[in-house]
Amino acid sequence: MSKRDELIVKYAADLKDKCRINPDMDLLTKVTIGCGSSIYRADASTVSGTDESELATVKNNFLIKKLGLKDSAELDKGIDAVMETYGRSNRNKYRAVVYYLLTKHFVKESTY
């Protein structure tokens, strides 16, 4: 099993255990691939749910640039809802899982 496949299994477990969601493995795989090499770097592979600059990066680089959404208060509400689903007290919020949840939240699966 490749390192990426191992990470996808870990992300699926996070979705099941922490978010109580049975993941669409095809979409999770595509989102993980879309994250590129960031999934292999400790700092880049996670998202801080309390760091405003990091959340702004998620909003600008993923929601606006990747998913093609228009900047609005709805994007901030979506990020907040995803952080709540993932668990605010959960220190390790994997980027691929956050992006997967955002993709599902905004019904943008067709992007992948």
N, C-alpha and C positions, 0 to 999 in steps of 0.2 A: 504494500500500500504506500502510495506517495505521501510526502509531507502535506501536500494540499488536501488529499483525501482524508488524512488523519484530522486535519483542522476542520474540514466540513463535518465530520462525525462529531467533533467537539462542539461545533456551532449548533448542530441539530439537537444535541443533548441539552445545550443551554436553552434553546427554544422550548423544548419539552419540559424541562425541569423548572426553569426560572420564569418562563413566560406562559406556560401551560398551553402551548400551541404545537399542533402536529404539523411540522414544516413540509412545504412543497419542496422536495429534495432537488428537483430539476431547477427551480428558481433559486434556491439557496446555493447551488453549485454555480449558476451563472453570476449571481451577485458576488460570490467569493472570487471567482475568476476576474470579475470587473474591478475588484479591489487591488489587483495587481500584487506587486511585491510587498505592499504595506502589511499584508497578513503575516509576513515572516519576521517583521521587526517589532520587538516588544512594545516600544512606545507608540508606534503607528498602528499597531493592530487593535488597540483599544480606544474608546472614546470616553472622555471625562464628561459626565452628565452635569457637572457643576461649573466647568470652565467655559465662560461666555465666549471667549475667542475660539475655542474648539467647536462649540455649537454653531457659531457663525460660519466656520469653515464647512461644517457638515451641510448647513443651509445653502451656502453659496456654491460649493464645489459639487455636492451631490444632488440636492433637491433642484437647484436652479439650472446648473450646467448639465448634469447627467440626465435627470428626469425631465428637464424642460419645463419646470413649473415657474409661474410668475411669482415674484417676491410679494409676499403679503403676510398679514398677521396669522393667516391659516397655516403657514409653514411653521411658525413658532409654536402654534398650538399642536401641530402634528408631532414635532420634535418632543414637546412636553409630554404628549400622550404616550409616545414610544418609550421615553425615559421612565414613565410611571409603570408601563407594562413590564419593562425589563427589571424594574425594581431600583428605586433611587439609592437604596443602601447597598446594592450590589456594586462592588468596587471594579470588577472586571467586566466591562461592557464591550464585547467584541465588536469591532467596526463592521464586520460582515453581517453580524446579527442585527445591529442597529440599522444598517442599510436595507436589509431584508424586511425588517418591520416597517420602515418608512415606505418602501416600495409597495408593500401590502396596504398600508394605511392610506396612501394616496392613489391606490388602484392603478399603478403604473407598471404592472407586470409585462405589458406589451413592449416596454422599453428594452427588455432583455429577450 
